[in-house]
């Protein structure tokens, strides 16, 4: 398996995990589709059915803008060792970081798309 397939599959599996952990989120109907779109995008690279690299760049920019907008008014951390939410700022920080991961992944997918 070449590097392009390994990287795209690794990101796809990461985003599948992101989708799965949203089942107990207060608003899974928002976050499951957001991460599912990232899964499909990564799998399109894996199966060499990807659209033009510009599509991934646009997705990466959109995820980044959403991440910026989601950033909490006051950062209180993300409390990695705990699953419960102590404040809305923690939840917003987690959501923002998830969107940032999506943004970075889409930009990597754009680079990979240019190589297939």
KOLMIKOL-692738 format. One record per residue (C-alpha): residue in one letter; x, y, z; residue number from 1. Coordinates in steps of 0.001 Angstrom, whole numbers, plus 500000, padded with zeros to 6 digits. Layout:
N
+------+--------+--------+--------+-----+
| code |     px |     py |     pz | pos |
+------+--------+--------+--------+-----+
|    A |      X |      Y |      Z | NUM |
...
+------+--------+--------+--------+-----+
//
This chain:
116
+------+--------+--------+--------+-----+
| code |     px |     py |     pz | pos |
+------+--------+--------+--------+-----+
|    X | 500000 | 500000 | 500000 |   1 |
|    X | 501467 | 503342 | 499017 |   2 |
|    X | 501754 | 506406 | 501238 |   3 |
|    X | 498769 | 508181 | 499653 |   4 |
|    X | 496470 | 505296 | 500506 |   5 |
|    X | 497853 | 504964 | 504028 |   6 |
|    X | 497438 | 508660 | 504843 |   7 |
|    X | 493969 | 508963 | 503325 |   8 |
|    X | 492763 | 505798 | 505062 |   9 |
|    X | 494236 | 506905 | 508393 |  10 |
|    X | 492377 | 510216 | 508200 |  11 |
|    X | 489187 | 508462 | 507084 |  12 |
|    X | 489360 | 506151 | 510105 |  13 |
|    X | 490064 | 509092 | 512417 |  14 |
|    X | 486970 | 510881 | 511131 |  15 |
|    X | 484881 | 507708 | 511466 |  16 |
|    X | 485926 | 507739 | 515119 |  17 |
|    X | 484906 | 511412 | 515335 |  18 |
|    X | 481482 | 510483 | 513922 |  19 |
|    X | 481029 | 507611 | 516382 |  20 |
|    X | 481820 | 509680 | 519474 |  21 |
|    X | 479177 | 512219 | 518473 |  22 |
|    X | 476309 | 509845 | 519353 |  23 |
|    X | 476065 | 511265 | 522879 |  24 |
|    X | 476761 | 514866 | 521888 |  25 |
|    X | 474024 | 517426 | 522557 |  26 |
|    X | 473792 | 518157 | 518813 |  27 |
|    X | 474883 | 515056 | 516862 |  28 |
|    X | 472724 | 516045 | 513880 |  29 |
|    X | 475171 | 518896 | 513277 |  30 |
|    X | 478488 | 517176 | 513947 |  31 |
|    X | 477944 | 513717 | 512469 |  32 |
|    X | 477428 | 515092 | 508932 |  33 |
|    X | 480375 | 517478 | 509287 |  34 |
|    X | 482737 | 514624 | 510103 |  35 |
|    X | 481036 | 512242 | 507649 |  36 |
|    X | 481815 | 514645 | 504808 |  37 |
|    X | 485474 | 514471 | 505845 |  38 |
|    X | 485287 | 510649 | 505803 |  39 |
|    X | 483905 | 510657 | 502264 |  40 |
|    X | 486523 | 513153 | 501111 |  41 |
|    X | 489373 | 511030 | 502470 |  42 |
|    X | 487922 | 507836 | 501003 |  43 |
|    X | 487636 | 509537 | 497611 |  44 |
|    X | 491411 | 509914 | 497658 |  45 |
|    X | 491861 | 506323 | 498836 |  46 |
|    X | 489737 | 504963 | 495973 |  47 |
|    X | 491179 | 507444 | 493433 |  48 |
|    X | 487748 | 508934 | 492738 |  49 |
|    X | 488584 | 512352 | 494108 |  50 |
|    X | 487475 | 515633 | 492591 |  51 |
|    X | 489974 | 518320 | 491664 |  52 |
|    X | 492404 | 519432 | 494379 |  53 |
|    X | 490680 | 522822 | 494526 |  54 |
|    X | 487623 | 521141 | 496054 |  55 |
|    X | 489743 | 519986 | 498974 |  56 |
|    X | 491305 | 523425 | 499326 |  57 |
|    X | 487848 | 525015 | 499472 |  58 |
|    X | 486784 | 522424 | 502051 |  59 |
|    X | 489913 | 523086 | 504099 |  60 |
|    X | 489275 | 526820 | 504091 |  61 |
|    X | 485608 | 526291 | 504993 |  62 |
|    X | 486530 | 524017 | 507903 |  63 |
|    X | 489100 | 526588 | 509069 |  64 |
|    X | 486583 | 529444 | 508956 |  65 |
|    X | 484095 | 527303 | 510893 |  66 |
|    X | 486823 | 526474 | 513407 |  67 |
|    X | 487574 | 530151 | 513901 |  68 |
|    X | 483887 | 530966 | 514359 |  69 |
|    X | 483442 | 528094 | 516820 |  70 |
|    X | 486342 | 529173 | 519048 |  71 |
|    X | 485076 | 529929 | 522583 |  72 |
|    X | 484916 | 533466 | 523921 |  73 |
|    X | 487092 | 532330 | 526822 |  74 |
|    X | 489412 | 529342 | 526441 |  75 |
|    X | 489163 | 526951 | 529408 |  76 |
|    X | 490969 | 523983 | 527904 |  77 |
|    X | 489576 | 520739 | 526551 |  78 |
|    X | 490054 | 518413 | 529560 |  79 |
|    X | 491245 | 515402 | 527553 |  80 |
|    X | 490881 | 513038 | 530532 |  81 |
|    X | 487188 | 513750 | 530970 |  82 |
|    X | 484298 | 513190 | 528617 |  83 |
|    X | 481730 | 515336 | 530392 |  84 |
|    X | 481412 | 518986 | 529611 |  85 |
|    X | 482030 | 521339 | 532518 |  86 |
|    X | 481270 | 524489 | 530540 |  87 |
|    X | 480178 | 525580 | 527106 |  88 |
|    X | 483663 | 527003 | 526512 |  89 |
|    X | 485182 | 523523 | 526817 |  90 |
|    X | 482663 | 522126 | 524339 |  91 |
|    X | 483299 | 524979 | 521902 |  92 |
|    X | 487063 | 524458 | 522160 |  93 |
|    X | 486671 | 520744 | 521422 |  94 |
|    X | 484446 | 521461 | 518445 |  95 |
|    X | 486849 | 524099 | 517163 |  96 |
|    X | 489809 | 521738 | 517435 |  97 |
|    X | 487868 | 519011 | 515593 |  98 |
|    X | 487169 | 521433 | 512775 |  99 |
|    X | 490838 | 522419 | 512715 | 100 |
|    X | 491813 | 518762 | 512291 | 101 |
|    X | 489338 | 518553 | 509395 | 102 |
|    X | 490851 | 521664 | 507836 | 103 |
|    X | 494393 | 520332 | 508044 | 104 |
|    X | 493306 | 516957 | 506694 | 105 |
|    X | 491557 | 518534 | 503700 | 106 |
|    X | 494666 | 520527 | 502834 | 107 |
|    X | 496707 | 517321 | 503040 | 108 |
|    X | 494104 | 515607 | 500825 | 109 |
|    X | 494516 | 518443 | 498312 | 110 |
|    X | 498254 | 517791 | 498208 | 111 |
|    X | 497671 | 514045 | 497866 | 112 |
|    X | 495132 | 514617 | 495102 | 113 |
|    X | 497760 | 516374 | 493037 | 114 |
|    X | 499901 | 513219 | 493241 | 115 |
|    X | 497290 | 510713 | 492029 | 116 |
+------+--------+--------+--------+-----+
//
